[in-house]
Amino acid sequence: MTSTDSPLTVIARMRAKDGREAALRDALTALVEPTRRAPGCLAYDLHTEVGEPARFWFYEVWRRPEDHAENLRSPHITGFIARTADLLDGGLEVHFLD
């Protein structure tokens, strides 16, 4: 990604493994406050899909792509990524929008 004058919007979607819904919700909720404090974070909102309580979405807006990339290296994000095999049914689907 390269720097632009417009913000970067990120949509991330994931599904909890059966029986791991509460654990995933707790792990995702723990990401919200430290990420909102990250440099360049304009919005970082966690959602649960209506009618699909095991499906979670993040809506993120970053001042610059570099701010998002830097946040991915933070301890709270790398710690979460290390736990995804235990929590997620499938992979993490991420879309970058301008």
C-alpha positions in Angstrom: 0.0 0.0 0.0 1.1 3.5 -0.6 0.3 6.7 1.2 -2.6 8.8 -0.1 -4.3 12.0 0.9 -7.6 10.1 1.6 -8.3 7.7 4.5 -8.1 4.0 4.1 -11.3 2.0 5.0 -10.9 -1.6 6.1 -13.7 -4.2 6.5 -12.7 -7.4 8.2 -15.0 -10.4 8.7 -14.5 -13.6 10.7 -16.5 -16.5 12.1 -16.0 -18.1 15.4 -15.5 -21.9 15.7 -18.5 -23.7 17.2 -18.5 -23.2 20.9 -15.8 -20.4 20.7 -18.2 -17.5 20.1 -17.8 -15.9 23.6 -14.0 -16.4 23.5 -13.8 -14.7 20.1 -16.1 -11.9 21.2 -13.9 -11.3 24.3 -10.7 -11.3 22.2 -12.1 -8.9 19.6 -13.5 -6.6 22.3 -10.1 -6.4 23.9 -8.7 -5.0 20.6 -11.1 -2.0 20.4 -9.7 0.4 22.9 -6.0 0.0 22.2 -6.6 0.2 18.5 -8.8 3.3 18.8 -5.8 5.0 20.6 -3.4 4.0 17.8 -1.9 6.9 15.7 -4.1 7.5 12.7 -7.1 5.5 13.8 -10.2 7.4 12.9 -12.7 4.6 13.5 -12.5 1.1 14.8 -15.9 -0.5 15.4 -16.8 -4.1 16.2 -20.1 -5.6 15.0 -21.9 -8.9 15.2 -23.9 -9.9 12.1 -27.7 -9.8 12.6 -28.9 -13.4 12.8 -25.4 -14.8 12.8 -24.0 -14.4 16.4 -20.8 -16.3 15.5 -19.9 -13.9 12.6 -18.0 -10.7 13.6 -17.1 -7.6 11.5 -14.7 -4.8 12.0 -15.2 -1.4 10.3 -12.0 0.6 10.4 -11.0 3.9 9.0 -7.3 5.0 9.1 -5.8 8.4 8.2 -3.2 6.7 6.0 -2.4 3.1 4.9 0.8 3.3 6.8 -1.1 3.9 10.1 -3.0 0.7 9.5 0.2 -1.2 8.7 1.9 0.0 11.8 -1.1 -1.0 14.0 -0.8 -4.6 12.6 2.6 -4.8 14.2 1.3 -3.8 17.7 1.4 -6.3 20.5 -2.4 -6.4 20.9 -2.9 -7.3 17.3 0.0 -9.8 17.0 -1.2 -11.5 20.2 -4.7 -11.8 18.7 -3.4 -13.2 15.4 -1.4 -15.8 17.3 -4.8 -17.1 18.7 -6.8 -17.2 15.5 -6.3 -20.9 14.9 -8.0 -21.6 18.2 -10.8 -19.1 17.7 -11.7 -18.8 14.0 -13.7 -21.1 11.7 -11.7 -20.4 8.5 -9.6 -17.4 7.9 -9.9 -13.7 8.5 -11.4 -11.9 5.4 -10.1 -8.4 4.9 -11.1 -5.8 2.3 -9.3 -2.5 1.7 -11.4 0.4 0.3 -10.6 3.9 -0.8 
